[in-house]
Amino acid sequence: MIITVKDKQFAPYLSEAAIHARIAEMGKTLTAELKDSNPLFISIFKTLLGIDKDIKDRVVVIVEDIVDTGNTLAAFMPTLEALQPKKILLVSLLFKPKALQRPLKVDYTGFEIPNDFIVGYGLDYDGYGRNLKDIYKIQAS
């Protein structure tokens, strides 16, 4: 079903069920691989506010909804690295490798997607579409 958000048309891309299933898989993988490391999970929003925990010698897992250009993450990596974590891992539900402009490694990816504009599941277009339960991809004109 094609939907309209503001002035653009979007087609279904990833269903809520597929997203939930992939998140569950990623959770199991992270639990198994990090079980002995006392990881600290942070979001980029938390990073923007400043980290109020001692992260020295800890595994820090940055959790992102989407990595596209990588500019925001690249700007904050030196700050995190200066706090001397044992390791920094990057987890992202969505990753657009063709949009990446910075040398970032996404350690755990939910879905690798093309460099198309998407909305839904928390992602918006000028404040609209964020509340959609599925992810939609823009239709070609």
N, C-alpha and C positions, 0 to 999 in steps of 0.2 A: 504494500500500500504506500503510495507516494504521499508525503506530507509537505505542507508549506510552513516554513518558519520565516517570519518577516516576508522578505521578497524572494526567497530561494526555495527550490524544490529539493527534497531529500528522499532517498530510497532506503528501505531497511538494509542494515549491514550486519550487525551483531545483535542477536537476541539476548534478552535478560538472562534466559536459561543458559545460553552458551557462556555468557560472561561469568555467571555464578559458578558454573562447572569448572571453568578455567581458573578462577580465583581459588576454589577449593583444591585443585591440583597443585597450584603454586604454593598454597599454604602447607600442604603435606610435604612438598619438596623442601621448602625452607625449614620446616620443623625438623625434618630428618638431617639436613645438612648443617644446621646451626645448633643442634641439640646440646652440644657441650661448650658453647661459646658465650653464653650470657649476652645475646645481642640487644642493641638498643635500636628500636624502630622509630624513625622520625619522618615527618612529611616535609616537603619544601616550605609549606606554610610555617611550620614550627621553626625551620631553619631561618626564615625571614624574621621571626620574632626573637631569635637568639636561643641558643641551647643552654638550658639551666642545669644540665647534668655533667658530671665529670665523665668524659668519654675516652680518656687516656687508656690505651691498651684494651679497649673494647671493640667488638665488631659493631659497626654502625651500618644500619640498613636504611637507606633513603627510599621511601615509598612514594611513587609518583603515579598520577592518573595517566599522563601522556608525556612522552619525550619526543619532541620534534626537532627544533633547531639545536637544543642543548645549551642555549645561551644563558638561561637562568641558572641551571645547574653548574655550568662552568664558572659562573661568577662567584658561587658560594663554595666550591670545592677547596680553594686555598684556605678559607676560613676553617673549614672542617679539618683539613689536613694539619693545620697549625695546632689543633687540639690533640694531636698525636693518637688517633685511634689505631688499634691493631690493624684494622682493615675497614675499607668503606665499600659497601655493596650497593648497587642500584637496582631497584625493582620497579617495573612499570607495567601497568595493565596494557597500555598501548605504546607502540614504538614505531615511528616513521623514519626508517633508516635513510631514505632518500632526501629527507629534509634536514638531516643532521649537519651542522656547520662547525661543530667542535669535536675534538677527540675525546669522546666519552664512550665508556663501555657500559652497556646495559647488561647486568649480570643475569637477571631473570625477567623475561618478557612474557606477558600474557598473550598478546596478539601483535604480530608484526604486520603493519598495515601500509597501504600506499599513501603517498603524499596528497590525499584528498581531504577536503574540509568535512568534518564530522560534527554532529551534535547528539545530545542525549547522554543519559547516565552520568550527569554532572557536568558535561561539556556544553558550552552555550555558544550562541551566535548573538552578539550584542545584548546579552542578558536573557535571551529567549531559547527555549528548547532544553534547558538544563534538566528539567523535571521529567523528560521522556525516559521510560524504563528501558528502552532499547537504544542502541547506537545506530544512527542514520548517516549515510554518506550523500554528499551533494550530487545532484543529477547534472550531467553534462548539458550545457545549453544547446 
